[in-house]
Amino acid sequence: MNKDGFLYRAFDLYYDGFRHMRLGKTLWAIILIKLFIMFAILKVFFFPNFLKQHAQGDEAGYVATELVDRAQ
């Protein structure tokens, strides 16, 4: 690999930076835990699957009829 190339230098910068982190590893762990909580746990309790509950198996037909009914 060409060591003078931009991609190599950018990769080396981030790789070297992450390798020598002390507090940064803890902060990244906190960020990943927060993302897991937001997308996995909160989605289950606060964002139910509306289409699955109301469509009864025919999601495309349900959406089509809702769009037509609301347009009139």
Predicted model as a PDB file, atoms N, CA, C, CB and O in Angstrom, pLDDT in the B-factor column:
MODEL        1                                                                  
ATOM      1  N   MET A   1       0.849  -1.178   0.000  1.00 60.00           N  
ATOM      2  CA  MET A   1       0.000   0.000   0.000  1.00 60.00           C  
ATOM      3  C   MET A   1       0.890   1.235   0.000  1.00 60.00           C  
ATOM      4  CB  MET A   1      -0.963   0.001   1.221  1.00 60.00           C  
ATOM      5  O   MET A   1       1.945   1.254   0.634  1.00 60.00           O  
ATOM      6  N   ASN A   2       0.457   2.256  -0.712  1.00 70.00           N  
ATOM      7  CA  ASN A   2       1.209   3.499  -0.818  1.00 70.00           C  
ATOM      8  C   ASN A   2       1.090   4.286   0.483  1.00 70.00           C  
ATOM      9  CB  ASN A   2       0.710   4.343  -2.014  1.00 70.00           C  
ATOM     10  O   ASN A   2      -0.002   4.721   0.849  1.00 70.00           O  
ATOM     11  N   LYS A   3       2.205   4.469   1.180  1.00 77.00           N  
ATOM     12  CA  LYS A   3       2.173   5.145   2.475  1.00 77.00           C  
ATOM     13  C   LYS A   3       2.059   6.656   2.352  1.00 77.00           C  
ATOM     14  CB  LYS A   3       3.405   4.801   3.260  1.00 77.00           C  
ATOM     15  O   LYS A   3       1.881   7.343   3.358  1.00 77.00           O  
ATOM     16  N   ASP A   4       2.158   7.189   1.133  1.00 81.00           N  
ATOM     17  CA  ASP A   4       2.004   8.625   0.926  1.00 81.00           C  
ATOM     18  C   ASP A   4       0.577   8.987   0.537  1.00 81.00           C  
ATOM     19  CB  ASP A   4       2.969   9.108  -0.142  1.00 81.00           C  
ATOM     20  O   ASP A   4       0.254  10.169   0.428  1.00 81.00           O  
ATOM     21  N   GLY A   5      -0.281   7.995   0.325  1.00 87.00           N  
ATOM     22  CA  GLY A   5      -1.646   8.253  -0.107  1.00 87.00           C  
ATOM     23  C   GLY A   5      -2.510   8.801   1.015  1.00 87.00           C  
ATOM     24  O   GLY A   5      -2.247   8.583   2.197  1.00 87.00           O  
ATOM     25  N   PHE A   6      -3.543   9.514   0.612  1.00 90.00           N  
ATOM     26  CA  PHE A   6      -4.443  10.147   1.580  1.00 90.00           C  
ATOM     27  C   PHE A   6      -5.171   9.123   2.437  1.00 90.00           C  
ATOM     28  CB  PHE A   6      -5.455  11.022   0.862  1.00 90.00           C  
ATOM     29  O   PHE A   6      -5.268   9.286   3.654  1.00 90.00           O  
ATOM     30  N   LEU A   7      -5.686   8.064   1.806  1.00 89.00           N  
ATOM     31  CA  LEU A   7      -6.450   7.070   2.562  1.00 89.00           C  
ATOM     32  C   LEU A   7      -5.582   6.371   3.602  1.00 89.00           C  
ATOM     33  CB  LEU A   7      -7.059   6.037   1.614  1.00 89.00           C  
ATOM     34  O   LEU A   7      -6.030   6.117   4.720  1.00 89.00           O  
ATOM     35  N   TYR A   8      -4.353   6.064   3.241  1.00 90.00           N  
ATOM     36  CA  TYR A   8      -3.462   5.420   4.207  1.00 90.00           C  
ATOM     37  C   TYR A   8      -3.158   6.353   5.375  1.00 90.00           C  
ATOM     38  CB  TYR A   8      -2.156   4.985   3.527  1.00 90.00           C  
ATOM     39  O   TYR A   8      -3.171   5.930   6.531  1.00 90.00           O  
ATOM     40  N   ARG A   9      -2.889   7.607   5.076  1.00 88.00           N  
ATOM     41  CA  ARG A   9      -2.577   8.552   6.146  1.00 88.00           C  
ATOM     42  C   ARG A   9      -3.785   8.782   7.051  1.00 88.00           C  
ATOM     43  CB  ARG A   9      -2.100   9.883   5.558  1.00 88.00           C  
ATOM     44  O   ARG A   9      -3.636   8.870   8.269  1.00 88.00           O  
ATOM     45  N   ALA A  10      -4.978   8.880   6.468  1.00 87.00           N  
ATOM     46  CA  ALA A  10      -6.184   9.076   7.278  1.00 87.00           C  
ATOM     47  C   ALA A  10      -6.438   7.853   8.155  1.00 87.00           C  
ATOM     48  CB  ALA A  10      -7.410   9.351   6.376  1.00 87.00           C  
ATOM     49  O   ALA A  10      -6.748   7.996   9.338  1.00 87.00           O  
ATOM     50  N   PHE A  11      -6.310   6.652   7.588  1.00 88.00           N  
ATOM     51  CA  PHE A  11      -6.488   5.439   8.363  1.00 88.00           C  
ATOM     52  C   PHE A  11      -5.461   5.353   9.484  1.00 88.00           C  
ATOM     53  CB  PHE A  11      -6.390   4.216   7.463  1.00 88.00           C  
ATOM     54  O   PHE A  11      -5.805   5.010  10.615  1.00 88.00           O  
ATOM     55  N   ASP A  12      -4.212   5.660   9.183  1.00 86.00           N  
ATOM     56  CA  ASP A  12      -3.153   5.606  10.182  1.00 86.00           C  
ATOM     57  C   ASP A  12      -3.398   6.603  11.312  1.00 86.00           C  
ATOM     58  CB  ASP A  12      -1.802   5.877   9.532  1.00 86.00           C  
ATOM     59  O   ASP A  12      -3.130   6.303  12.475  1.00 86.00           O  
ATOM     60  N   LEU A  13      -3.905   7.779  10.975  1.00 84.00           N  
ATOM     61  CA  LEU A  13      -4.219   8.785  11.989  1.00 84.00           C  
ATOM     62  C   LEU A  13      -5.269   8.273  12.967  1.00 84.00           C  
ATOM     63  CB  LEU A  13      -4.706  10.075  11.327  1.00 84.00           C  
ATOM     64  O   LEU A  13      -5.084   8.369  14.181  1.00 84.00           O  
ATOM     65  N   TYR A  14      -6.366   7.732  12.452  1.00 82.00           N  
ATOM     66  CA  TYR A  14      -7.426   7.234  13.323  1.00 82.00           C  
ATOM     67  C   TYR A  14      -6.991   5.978  14.078  1.00 82.00           C  
ATOM     68  CB  TYR A  14      -8.682   6.944  12.508  1.00 82.00           C  
ATOM     69  O   TYR A  14      -7.291   5.830  15.263  1.00 82.00           O  
ATOM     70  N   TYR A  15      -6.296   5.086  13.404  1.00 83.00           N  
ATOM     71  CA  TYR A  15      -5.851   3.850  14.052  1.00 83.00           C  
ATOM     72  C   TYR A  15      -4.895   4.153  15.201  1.00 83.00           C  
ATOM     73  CB  TYR A  15      -5.174   2.922  13.033  1.00 83.00           C  
ATOM     74  O   TYR A  15      -5.031   3.592  16.288  1.00 83.00           O  
ATOM     75  N   ASP A  16      -3.948   5.020  14.966  1.00 84.00           N  
ATOM     76  CA  ASP A  16      -2.983   5.385  16.002  1.00 84.00           C  
ATOM     77  C   ASP A  16      -3.679   6.132  17.136  1.00 84.00           C  
ATOM     78  CB  ASP A  16      -1.849   6.247  15.410  1.00 84.00           C  
ATOM     79  O   ASP A  16      -3.365   5.922  18.308  1.00 84.00           O  
ATOM     80  N   GLY A  17      -4.612   6.991  16.791  1.00 81.00           N  
ATOM     81  CA  GLY A  17      -5.333   7.745  17.817  1.00 81.00           C  
ATOM     82  C   GLY A  17      -6.172   6.847  18.707  1.00 81.00           C  
ATOM     83  O   GLY A  17      -6.158   7.006  19.928  1.00 81.00           O  
ATOM     84  N   PHE A  18      -6.901   5.910  18.124  1.00 78.00           N  
ATOM     85  CA  PHE A  18      -7.734   5.013  18.920  1.00 78.00           C  
ATOM     86  C   PHE A  18      -6.898   4.023  19.727  1.00 78.00           C  
ATOM     87  CB  PHE A  18      -8.697   4.259  18.018  1.00 78.00           C  
ATOM     88  O   PHE A  18      -7.314   3.596  20.804  1.00 78.00           O  
ATOM     89  N   ARG A  19      -5.748   3.663  19.225  1.00 80.00           N  
ATOM     90  CA  ARG A  19      -4.907   2.708  19.928  1.00 80.00           C  
ATOM     91  C   ARG A  19      -4.335   3.297  21.215  1.00 80.00           C  
ATOM     92  CB  ARG A  19      -3.783   2.243  19.025  1.00 80.00           C  
ATOM     93  O   ARG A  19      -4.142   2.567  22.188  1.00 80.00           O  
ATOM     94  N   HIS A  20      -4.060   4.591  21.242  1.00 80.00           N  
ATOM     95  CA  HIS A  20      -3.449   5.218  22.404  1.00 80.00           C  
ATOM     96  C   HIS A  20      -4.445   5.921  23.321  1.00 80.00           C  
ATOM     97  CB  HIS A  20      -2.423   6.196  21.954  1.00 80.00           C  
ATOM     98  O   HIS A  20      -4.033   6.649  24.224  1.00 80.00           O  
ATOM     99  N   MET A  21      -5.718   5.726  23.117  1.00 79.00           N  
ATOM    100  CA  MET A  21      -6.731   6.371  23.964  1.00 79.00           C  
ATOM    101  C   MET A  21      -6.767   5.743  25.344  1.00 79.00           C  
ATOM    102  CB  MET A  21      -8.115   6.281  23.315  1.00 79.00           C  
ATOM    103  O   MET A  21      -6.528   4.546  25.501  1.00 79.00           O  
ATOM    104  N   ARG A  22      -7.064   6.551  26.329  1.00 80.00           N  
ATOM    105  CA  ARG A  22      -7.340   6.052  27.670  1.00 80.00           C  
ATOM    106  C   ARG A  22      -8.801   6.337  28.012  1.00 80.00           C  
ATOM    107  CB  ARG A  22      -6.385   6.701  28.717  1.00 80.00           C  
ATOM    108  O   ARG A  22      -9.591   5.408  28.176  1.00 80.00           O  
ATOM    109  N   LEU A  23      -9.156   7.591  28.119  1.00 83.00           N  
ATOM    110  CA  LEU A  23     -10.528   7.989  28.430  1.00 83.00           C  
ATOM    111  C   LEU A  23     -11.446   7.765  27.234  1.00 83.00           C  
ATOM    112  CB  LEU A  23     -10.575   9.458  28.862  1.00 83.00           C  
ATOM    113  O   LEU A  23     -12.639   7.518  27.406  1.00 83.00           O  
ATOM    114  N   GLY A  24     -10.907   7.849  26.043  1.00 78.00           N  
ATOM    115  CA  GLY A  24     -11.712   7.713  24.840  1.00 78.00           C  
ATOM    116  C   GLY A  24     -12.404   6.379  24.719  1.00 78.00           C  
ATOM    117  O   GLY A  24     -13.531   6.314  24.228  1.00 78.00           O  
ATOM    118  N   LYS A  25     -11.762   5.315  25.153  1.00 80.00           N  
ATOM    119  CA  LYS A  25     -12.389   3.990  25.082  1.00 80.00           C  
ATOM    120  C   LYS A  25     -13.617   3.928  25.973  1.00 80.00           C  
ATOM    121  CB  LYS A  25     -11.391   2.894  25.486  1.00 80.00           C  
ATOM    122  O   LYS A  25     -14.630   3.336  25.602  1.00 80.00           O  
ATOM    123  N   THR A  26     -13.529   4.538  27.147  1.00 85.00           N  
ATOM    124  CA  THR A  26     -14.683   4.582  28.045  1.00 85.00           C  
ATOM    125  C   THR A  26     -15.802   5.410  27.436  1.00 85.00           C  
ATOM    126  CB  THR A  26     -14.284   5.156  29.413  1.00 85.00           C  
ATOM    127  O   THR A  26     -16.969   5.024  27.512  1.00 85.00           O  
ATOM    128  N   LEU A  27     -15.463   6.541  26.833  1.00 85.00           N  
ATOM    129  CA  LEU A  27     -16.483   7.381  26.204  1.00 85.00           C  
ATOM    130  C   LEU A  27     -17.150   6.669  25.031  1.00 85.00           C  
ATOM    131  CB  LEU A  27     -15.866   8.695  25.731  1.00 85.00           C  
ATOM    132  O   LEU A  27     -18.365   6.772  24.860  1.00 85.00           O  
ATOM    133  N   TRP A  28     -16.373   5.949  24.220  1.00 83.00           N  
ATOM    134  CA  TRP A  28     -16.956   5.192  23.124  1.00 83.00           C  
ATOM    135  C   TRP A  28     -17.879   4.092  23.642  1.00 83.00           C  
ATOM    136  CB  TRP A  28     -15.856   4.591  22.254  1.00 83.00           C  
ATOM    137  O   TRP A  28     -18.911   3.812  23.031  1.00 83.00           O  
ATOM    138  N   ALA A  29     -17.525   3.477  24.745  1.00 89.00           N  
ATOM    139  CA  ALA A  29     -18.390   2.454  25.336  1.00 89.00           C  
ATOM    140  C   ALA A  29     -19.710   3.070  25.783  1.00 89.00           C  
ATOM    141  CB  ALA A  29     -17.688   1.769  26.527  1.00 89.00           C  
ATOM    142  O   ALA A  29     -20.771   2.483  25.575  1.00 89.00           O  
ATOM    143  N   ILE A  30     -19.650   4.244  26.392  1.00 92.00           N  
ATOM    144  CA  ILE A  30     -20.871   4.936  26.821  1.00 92.00           C  
ATOM    145  C   ILE A  30     -21.728   5.302  25.616  1.00 92.00           C  
ATOM    146  CB  ILE A  30     -20.523   6.202  27.630  1.00 92.00           C  
ATOM    147  O   ILE A  30     -22.948   5.149  25.656  1.00 92.00           O  
ATOM    148  N   ILE A  31     -21.103   5.782  24.551  1.00 90.00           N  
ATOM    149  CA  ILE A  31     -21.846   6.136  23.342  1.00 90.00           C  
ATOM    150  C   ILE A  31     -22.537   4.914  22.752  1.00 90.00           C  
ATOM    151  CB  ILE A  31     -20.913   6.766  22.303  1.00 90.00           C  
ATOM    152  O   ILE A  31     -23.705   4.994  22.372  1.00 90.00           O  
ATOM    153  N   LEU A  32     -21.843   3.793  22.668  1.00 91.00           N  
ATOM    154  CA  LEU A  32     -22.438   2.580  22.104  1.00 91.00           C  
ATOM    155  C   LEU A  32     -23.577   2.046  22.967  1.00 91.00           C  
ATOM    156  CB  LEU A  32     -21.375   1.506  21.937  1.00 91.00           C  
ATOM    157  O   LEU A  32     -24.573   1.551  22.439  1.00 91.00           O  
ATOM    158  N   ILE A  33     -23.439   2.141  24.286  1.00 95.00           N  
ATOM    159  CA  ILE A  33     -24.519   1.711  25.182  1.00 95.00           C  
ATOM    160  C   ILE A  33     -25.739   2.599  25.000  1.00 95.00           C  
ATOM    161  CB  ILE A  33     -24.054   1.737  26.654  1.00 95.00           C  
ATOM    162  O   ILE A  33     -26.865   2.104  24.955  1.00 95.00           O  
ATOM    163  N   LYS A  34     -25.527   3.914  24.895  1.00 92.00           N  
ATOM    164  CA  LYS A  34     -26.648   4.836  24.686  1.00 92.00           C  
ATOM    165  C   LYS A  34     -27.352   4.559  23.361  1.00 92.00           C  
ATOM    166  CB  LYS A  34     -26.159   6.289  24.725  1.00 92.00           C  
ATOM    167  O   LYS A  34     -28.581   4.584  23.299  1.00 92.00           O  
ATOM    168  N   LEU A  35     -26.590   4.295  22.300  1.00 92.00           N  
ATOM    169  CA  LEU A  35     -27.201   3.989  21.015  1.00 92.00           C  
ATOM    170  C   LEU A  35     -28.014   2.701  21.081  1.00 92.00           C  
ATOM    171  CB  LEU A  35     -26.133   3.878  19.937  1.00 92.00           C  
ATOM    172  O   LEU A  35     -29.101   2.619  20.508  1.00 92.00           O  
ATOM    173  N   PHE A  36     -27.491   1.702  21.775  1.00 92.00           N  
ATOM    174  CA  PHE A  36     -28.239   0.462  21.932  1.00 92.00           C  
ATOM    175  C   PHE A  36     -29.545   0.717  22.680  1.00 92.00           C  
ATOM    176  CB  PHE A  36     -27.393  -0.585  22.671  1.00 92.00           C  
ATOM    177  O   PHE A  36     -30.592   0.204  22.286  1.00 92.00           O  
ATOM    178  N   ILE A  37     -29.494   1.490  23.737  1.00 89.00           N  
ATOM    179  CA  ILE A  37     -30.712   1.793  24.502  1.00 89.00           C  
ATOM    180  C   ILE A  37     -31.709   2.542  23.628  1.00 89.00           C  
ATOM    181  CB  ILE A  37     -30.377   2.626  25.764  1.00 89.00           C  
ATOM    182  O   ILE A  37     -32.897   2.221  23.635  1.00 89.00           O  
ATOM    183  N   MET A  38     -31.247   3.526  22.883  1.00 88.00           N  
ATOM    184  CA  MET A  38     -32.174   4.325  22.071  1.00 88.00           C  
ATOM    185  C   MET A  38     -32.822   3.499  20.971  1.00 88.00           C  
ATOM    186  CB  MET A  38     -31.446   5.513  21.456  1.00 88.00           C  
ATOM    187  O   MET A  38     -34.031   3.594  20.758  1.00 88.00           O  
ATOM    188  N   PHE A  39     -32.038   2.693  20.272  1.00 88.00           N  
ATOM    189  CA  PHE A  39     -32.590   2.003  19.111  1.00 88.00           C  
ATOM    190  C   PHE A  39     -33.209   0.651  19.422  1.00 88.00           C  
ATOM    191  CB  PHE A  39     -31.529   1.825  18.098  1.00 88.00           C  
ATOM    192  O   PHE A  39     -34.109   0.222  18.700  1.00 88.00           O  
ATOM    193  N   ALA A  40     -32.777  -0.020  20.436  1.00 87.00           N  
ATOM    194  CA  ALA A  40     -33.298  -1.354  20.718  1.00 87.00           C  
ATOM    195  C   ALA A  40     -34.404  -1.318  21.761  1.00 87.00           C  
ATOM    196  CB  ALA A  40     -32.179  -2.265  21.185  1.00 87.00           C  
ATOM    197  O   ALA A  40     -35.477  -1.879  21.540  1.00 87.00           O  
ATOM    198  N   ILE A  41     -34.165  -0.682  22.871  1.00 85.00           N  
ATOM    199  CA  ILE A  41     -35.120  -0.742  23.974  1.00 85.00           C  
ATOM    200  C   ILE A  41     -36.250   0.268  23.811  1.00 85.00           C  
ATOM    201  CB  ILE A  41     -34.409  -0.505  25.291  1.00 85.00           C  
ATOM    202  O   ILE A  41     -37.418  -0.093  23.955  1.00 85.00           O  
ATOM    203  N   LEU A  42     -35.929   1.521  23.515  1.00 83.00           N  
ATOM    204  CA  LEU A  42     -36.985   2.535  23.394  1.00 83.00           C  
ATOM    205  C   LEU A  42     -37.901   2.262  22.213  1.00 83.00           C  
ATOM    206  CB  LEU A  42     -36.372   3.921  23.255  1.00 83.00           C  
ATOM    207  O   LEU A  42     -39.091   2.568  22.280  1.00 83.00           O  
ATOM    208  N   LYS A  43     -37.376   1.692  21.130  1.00 82.00           N  
ATOM    209  CA  LYS A  43     -38.215   1.384  19.976  1.00 82.00           C  
ATOM    210  C   LYS A  43     -39.298   0.375  20.336  1.00 82.00           C  
ATOM    211  CB  LYS A  43     -37.362   0.850  18.828  1.00 82.00           C  
ATOM    212  O   LYS A  43     -40.436   0.495  19.882  1.00 82.00           O  
ATOM    213  N   VAL A  44     -38.959  -0.593  21.130  1.00 81.00           N  
ATOM    214  CA  VAL A  44     -39.917  -1.630  21.501  1.00 81.00           C  
ATOM    215  C   VAL A  44     -41.063  -1.046  22.318  1.00 81.00           C  
ATOM    216  CB  VAL A  44     -39.221  -2.743  22.290  1.00 81.00           C  
ATOM    217  O   VAL A  44     -42.218  -1.410  22.099  1.00 81.00           O  
ATOM    218  N   PHE A  45     -40.767  -0.147  23.253  1.00 82.00           N  
ATOM    219  CA  PHE A  45     -41.795   0.345  24.163  1.00 82.00           C  
ATOM    220  C   PHE A  45     -42.535   1.579  23.665  1.00 82.00           C  
ATOM    221  CB  PHE A  45     -41.182   0.649  25.476  1.00 82.00           C  
ATOM    222  O   PHE A  45     -43.712   1.745  23.984  1.00 82.00           O  
ATOM    223  N   PHE A  46     -41.888   2.449  22.893  1.00 82.00           N  
ATOM    224  CA  PHE A  46     -42.521   3.709  22.528  1.00 82.00           C  
ATOM    225  C   PHE A  46     -42.898   3.843  21.064  1.00 82.00           C  
ATOM    226  CB  PHE A  46     -41.629   4.812  22.883  1.00 82.00           C  
ATOM    227  O   PHE A  46     -43.628   4.768  20.707  1.00 82.00           O  
ATOM    228  N   PHE A  47     -42.425   2.949  20.203  1.00 80.00           N  
ATOM    229  CA  PHE A  47     -42.723   3.043  18.783  1.00 80.00           C  
ATOM    230  C   PHE A  47     -43.249   1.715  18.266  1.00 80.00           C  
ATOM    231  CB  PHE A  47     -41.479   3.470  17.996  1.00 80.00           C  
ATOM    232  O   PHE A  47     -42.510   0.961  17.632  1.00 80.00           O  
ATOM    233  N   PRO A  48     -44.518   1.417  18.527  1.00 79.00           N  
ATOM    234  CA  PRO A  48     -45.074   0.137  18.069  1.00 79.00           C  
ATOM    235  C   PRO A  48     -45.223   0.136  16.541  1.00 79.00           C  
ATOM    236  CB  PRO A  48     -46.449  -0.134  18.745  1.00 79.00           C  
ATOM    237  O   PRO A  48     -45.231   1.192  15.909  1.00 79.00           O  
ATOM    238  N   ASN A  49     -45.338  -1.041  15.972  1.00 80.00           N  
ATOM    239  CA  ASN A  49     -45.484  -1.206  14.529  1.00 80.00           C  
ATOM    240  C   ASN A  49     -46.950  -0.977  14.164  1.00 80.00           C  
ATOM    241  CB  ASN A  49     -45.002  -2.625  14.069  1.00 80.00           C  
ATOM    242  O   ASN A  49     -47.755  -1.908  14.188  1.00 80.00           O  
ATOM    243  N   PHE A  50     -47.288   0.257  13.829  1.00 81.00           N  
ATOM    244  CA  PHE A  50     -48.662   0.659  13.531  1.00 81.00           C  
ATOM    245  C   PHE A  50     -49.211  -0.102  12.333  1.00 81.00           C  
ATOM    246  CB  PHE A  50     -48.733   2.162  13.272  1.00 81.00           C  
ATOM    247  O   PHE A  50     -50.350  -0.567  12.357  1.00 81.00           O  
ATOM    248  N   LEU A  51     -48.412  -0.227  11.297  1.00 82.00           N  
ATOM    249  CA  LEU A  51     -48.873  -0.876  10.074  1.00 82.00           C  
ATOM    250  C   LEU A  51     -49.180  -2.348  10.307  1.00 82.00           C  
ATOM    251  CB  LEU A  51     -47.833  -0.729   8.973  1.00 82.00           C  
ATOM    252  O   LEU A  51     -50.159  -2.864   9.768  1.00 82.00           O  
ATOM    253  N   LYS A  52     -48.378  -3.018  11.084  1.00 81.00           N  
ATOM    254  CA  LYS A  52     -48.606  -4.436  11.356  1.00 81.00           C  
ATOM    255  C   LYS A  52     -49.897  -4.637  12.153  1.00 81.00           C  
ATOM    256  CB  LYS A  52     -47.411  -5.034  12.120  1.00 81.00           C  
ATOM    257  O   LYS A  52     -50.601  -5.627  11.954  1.00 81.00           O  
ATOM    258  N   GLN A  53     -50.206  -3.709  13.048  1.00 81.00           N  
ATOM    259  CA  GLN A  53     -51.411  -3.839  13.865  1.00 81.00           C  
ATOM    260  C   GLN A  53     -52.682  -3.562  13.084  1.00 81.00           C  
ATOM    261  CB  GLN A  53     -51.337  -2.910  15.043  1.00 81.00           C  
ATOM    262  O   GLN A  53     -53.714  -4.175  13.358  1.00 81.00           O  
ATOM    263  N   HIS A  54     -52.634  -2.656  12.120  1.00 82.00           N  
ATOM    264  CA  HIS A  54     -53.847  -2.249  11.422  1.00 82.00           C  
ATOM    265  C   HIS A  54     -54.044  -2.889  10.052  1.00 82.00           C  
ATOM    266  CB  HIS A  54     -53.844  -0.782  11.267  1.00 82.00           C  
ATOM    267  O   HIS A  54     -55.167  -2.903   9.547  1.00 82.00           O  
ATOM    268  N   ALA A  55     -53.006  -3.411   9.445  1.00 83.00           N  
ATOM    269  CA  ALA A  55     -53.113  -3.903   8.072  1.00 83.00           C  
ATOM    270  C   ALA A  55     -53.642  -5.332   7.999  1.00 83.00           C  
ATOM    271  CB  ALA A  55     -51.765  -3.829   7.395  1.00 83.00           C  
ATOM    272  O   ALA A  55     -54.208  -5.705   6.971  1.00 83.00           O  
ATOM    273  N   GLN A  56     -53.490  -6.127   9.015  1.00 83.00           N  
ATOM    274  CA  GLN A  56     -53.953  -7.514   9.026  1.00 83.00           C  
ATOM    275  C   GLN A  56     -53.341  -8.329   7.893  1.00 83.00           C  
ATOM    276  CB  GLN A  56     -55.466  -7.559   8.931  1.00 83.00           C  
ATOM    277  O   GLN A  56     -54.029  -9.166   7.307  1.00 83.00           O  
ATOM    278  N   GLY A  57     -52.070  -8.110   7.568  1.00 79.00           N  
ATOM    279  CA  GLY A  57     -51.375  -8.925   6.582  1.00 79.00           C  
ATOM    280  C   GLY A  57     -51.240  -8.302   5.209  1.00 79.00           C  
ATOM    281  O   GLY A  57     -50.320  -8.664   4.477  1.00 79.00           O  
ATOM    282  N   ASP A  58     -52.111  -7.382   4.822  1.00 84.00           N  
ATOM    283  CA  ASP A  58     -52.042  -6.754   3.504  1.00 84.00           C  
ATOM    284  C   ASP A  58     -51.594  -5.305   3.666  1.00 84.00           C  
ATOM    285  CB  ASP A  58     -53.417  -6.831   2.772  1.00 84.00           C  
ATOM    286  O   ASP A  58     -52.401  -4.378   3.584  1.00 84.00           O  
ATOM    287  N   GLU A  59     -50.279  -5.124   3.902  1.00 87.00           N  
ATOM    288  CA  GLU A  59     -49.766  -3.787   4.163  1.00 87.00           C  
ATOM    289  C   GLU A  59     -49.911  -2.862   2.957  1.00 87.00           C  
ATOM    290  CB  GLU A  59     -48.317  -3.865   4.573  1.00 87.00           C  
ATOM    291  O   GLU A  59     -50.292  -1.701   3.104  1.00 87.00           O  
ATOM    292  N   ALA A  60     -49.609  -3.373   1.774  1.00 89.00           N  
ATOM    293  CA  ALA A  60     -49.681  -2.549   0.566  1.00 89.00           C  
ATOM    294  C   ALA A  60     -51.114  -2.096   0.300  1.00 89.00           C  
ATOM    295  CB  ALA A  60     -49.139  -3.323  -0.647  1.00 89.00           C  
ATOM    296  O   ALA A  60     -51.349  -0.935  -0.035  1.00 89.00           O  
ATOM    297  N   GLY A  61     -52.057  -2.998   0.448  1.00 89.00           N  
ATOM    298  CA  GLY A  61     -53.458  -2.635   0.240  1.00 89.00           C  
ATOM    299  C   GLY A  61     -53.941  -1.629   1.270  1.00 89.00           C  
ATOM    300  O   GLY A  61     -54.678  -0.704   0.929  1.00 89.00           O  
ATOM    301  N   TYR A  62     -53.548  -1.790   2.495  1.00 88.00           N  
ATOM    302  CA  TYR A  62     -53.940  -0.864   3.557  1.00 88.00           C  
ATOM    303  C   TYR A  62     -53.408   0.541   3.280  1.00 88.00           C  
ATOM    304  CB  TYR A  62     -53.433  -1.363   4.919  1.00 88.00           C  
ATOM    305  O   TYR A  62     -54.132   1.527   3.420  1.00 88.00           O  
ATOM    306  N   VAL A  63     -52.151   0.623   2.893  1.00 89.00           N  
ATOM    307  CA  VAL A  63     -51.556   1.931   2.600  1.00 89.00           C  
ATOM    308  C   VAL A  63     -52.247   2.561   1.396  1.00 89.00           C  
ATOM    309  CB  VAL A  63     -50.034   1.797   2.339  1.00 89.00           C  
ATOM    310  O   VAL A  63     -52.517   3.762   1.400  1.00 89.00           O  
ATOM    311  N   ALA A  64     -52.534   1.775   0.376  1.00 90.00           N  
ATOM    312  CA  ALA A  64     -53.198   2.302  -0.822  1.00 90.00           C  
ATOM    313  C   ALA A  64     -54.580   2.843  -0.490  1.00 90.00           C  
ATOM    314  CB  ALA A  64     -53.308   1.214  -1.898  1.00 90.00           C  
ATOM    315  O   ALA A  64     -54.935   3.937  -0.928  1.00 90.00           O  
ATOM    316  N   THR A  65     -55.363   2.096   0.278  1.00 89.00           N  
ATOM    317  CA  THR A  65     -56.706   2.575   0.612  1.00 89.00           C  
ATOM    318  C   THR A  65     -56.648   3.804   1.509  1.00 89.00           C  
ATOM    319  CB  THR A  65     -57.512   1.470   1.295  1.00 89.00           C  
ATOM    320  O   THR A  65     -57.474   4.705   1.362  1.00 89.00           O  
ATOM    321  N   GLU A  66     -55.706   3.866   2.422  1.00 88.00           N  
ATOM    322  CA  GLU A  66     -55.569   5.040   3.273  1.00 88.00           C  
ATOM    323  C   GLU A  66     -55.196   6.273   2.471  1.00 88.00           C  
ATOM    324  CB  GLU A  66     -54.533   4.792   4.348  1.00 88.00           C  
ATOM    325  O   GLU A  66     -55.710   7.361   2.731  1.00 88.00           O  
ATOM    326  N   LEU A  67     -54.292   6.115   1.480  1.00 91.00           N  
ATOM    327  CA  LEU A  67     -53.905   7.244   0.648  1.00 91.00           C  
ATOM    328  C   LEU A  67     -55.080   7.731  -0.209  1.00 91.00           C  
ATOM    329  CB  LEU A  67     -52.722   6.859  -0.243  1.00 91.00           C  
ATOM    330  O   LEU A  67     -55.295   8.934  -0.358  1.00 91.00           O  
ATOM    331  N   VAL A  68     -55.831   6.783  -0.767  1.00 92.00           N  
ATOM    332  CA  VAL A  68     -56.975   7.158  -1.603  1.00 92.00           C  
ATOM    333  C   VAL A  68     -58.041   7.814  -0.753  1.00 92.00           C  
ATOM    334  CB  VAL A  68     -57.553   5.929  -2.334  1.00 92.00           C  
ATOM    335  O   VAL A  68     -58.596   8.837  -1.153  1.00 92.00           O  
ATOM    336  N   ASP A  69     -58.345   7.257   0.407  1.00 89.00           N  
ATOM    337  CA  ASP A  69     -59.383   7.832   1.275  1.00 89.00           C  
ATOM    338  C   ASP A  69     -59.020   9.229   1.770  1.00 89.00           C  
ATOM    339  CB  ASP A  69     -59.628   6.920   2.468  1.00 89.00           C  
ATOM    340  O   ASP A  69     -59.888  10.097   1.866  1.00 89.00           O  
ATOM    341  N   ARG A  70     -57.775   9.448   2.076  1.00 88.00           N  
ATOM    342  CA  ARG A  70     -57.355  10.749   2.583  1.00 88.00           C  
ATOM    343  C   ARG A  70     -57.244  11.791   1.482  1.00 88.00           C  
ATOM    344  CB  ARG A  70     -56.033  10.622   3.296  1.00 88.00           C  
ATOM    345  O   ARG A  70     -57.324  12.989   1.756  1.00 88.00           O  
ATOM    346  N   ALA A  71     -57.063  11.354   0.241  1.00 83.00           N  
ATOM    347  CA  ALA A  71     -56.966  12.287  -0.878  1.00 83.00           C  
ATOM    348  C   ALA A  71     -58.334  12.818  -1.286  1.00 83.00           C  
ATOM    349  CB  ALA A  71     -56.294  11.614  -2.067  1.00 83.00           C  
ATOM    350  O   ALA A  71     -58.421  13.865  -1.926  1.00 83.00           O  
ATOM    351  N   GLN A  72     -59.393  12.119  -0.930  1.00 75.00           N  
ATOM    352  CA  GLN A  72     -60.740  12.538  -1.342  1.00 75.00           C  
ATOM    353  C   GLN A  72     -61.349  13.498  -0.389  1.00 75.00           C  
ATOM    354  CB  GLN A  72     -61.641  11.363  -1.487  1.00 75.00           C  
ATOM    355  O   GLN A  72     -62.478  13.942  -0.596  1.00 75.00           O  
TER     356      GLN A  72                                                      
ENDMDL                                                                          
END                                                                             
